[in-house]
Amino acid sequence: MAMTLEEAPWLGWLLVKALMRFAFMVANNLVAIPSYICYVIILQPLRVLDSKRFWYIEGIMYKWLLGMVASWGWYAGYTVMEWGEDIKAVSKDEAVMLVNHQATGDVCTLMMCLQDKGLVVAQMMWLMDHIFKYTNFGIVSLVHGDFFIRQGRSYRDQQLLLLKKHLENNYRSRDRKWIVLFPEGGFLRKRRETSQAFAKKNNLPFLTHVTLPRSGATKIILNALVAQQENGSPAGGDAKELDSKSKGLQWIIDTTIAYPKAEPIDIQTWILGYRKPTVTHVHYRIFPIKDVPLETDDLNNWLYQRFIEKEDLLSHFYETGAFPPSKGHKEAVSREMTLSNMWIFLIQSFAFLSGYMWYNIIQYFYHCLF
């Protein structure tokens, strides 16, 4: 379709805006990520003397970095509407988020909507595709202790062993509380056909908006982090007793991300902002860990049931524009998630001032040495 004269100025402004946003993103990364690395290096003595305090400070800086990524979408008009249970109630407990995966923008969406959940982001561990290791944010995730998982049947057993070792070495020692996991093992568009063929072969439901989850990583996480009582049953929380003192993993947060018209946002759109303002909808359901089976077959069935329910949730959303009400409620209640412009200004200012400071420090020592 040919471009009209009326569209030309709009498209021109869209291009200029995208270039300006890209330039700011590059500058943001050039000051924020090296500053983070420099602070982590200079704080290494604290890591030896007081490891818990070190990882607390590192977690705060990590949260600020994710807040900067969230701000790129925020100022493009990409906002989040939350539905279902209020996960702030369990923000101080250990939890695993099981999230459906449609595009790279899912990660950015979570970075945004979890910013107002206390220290969740600071104490969070992500399980993500290994390709993210080679992005600009890869070194930050490596320092923080996120886990990069390589997809593919030939790597599966090896990756699960590495995940188990990673949790043992990094989860407790770095005071992590939440884990973000995408059990489908890939993007919807890439896995849907394979998943549907598997479902047909094994007499499982035919899913369109999600794919059947894989249970390997979930089982490793549960076995590694769920505290066991003397009788062998999991010691977890109860939905009515949010102040539980029990240690170990306490909650599974079933998280469903929905985009208007089933058109997901990718990372390029998040950075360049060429798509019109969009509200992404995120639905939460909280399950006490004591209600989650740990045996392989039972866990498989439990996960299948969650994703079958996700399919129903998404079907309802795409038909009506809203998620259905929770059980026992007549109407669904949504909550608009907001970011503080003042907070964004402060963390961005800190990043650029830190970048300027470290540049001058490094330049000074360079001239002294050479």
Protein Blocks (a to p, Z undefined) as FASTA:
>chain_A
ZZdfklmmmmmmmmmmmmmmmmmmmmmmmmmmmmmmmmmmmmmmmmmmmmmlmmmmmmmm
mmmmmmmmmmmmmmnopacddehjdfklmmmpccddddddfbfklmmmmmmmmmmnojll
mmcccdddfklmmmmklmmmmmnopacddedjklmmmmmmmmmmmmmmmmmmnopabdcd
dfkopafklmmmmmmmmmmmnopacdfkbccddfklmmmmmmmmmccdfkopacdddfkl
mmbcbecjfbdcddddddehhiacdfklmmnopaccdddddddddddfklpcfbfklmmm
mmmmmmmmmmmmmmmmmmnopacddehiabdcdddddddfklmmmmmmmmmmmmmmmmmm
mmmmmmmmZZ
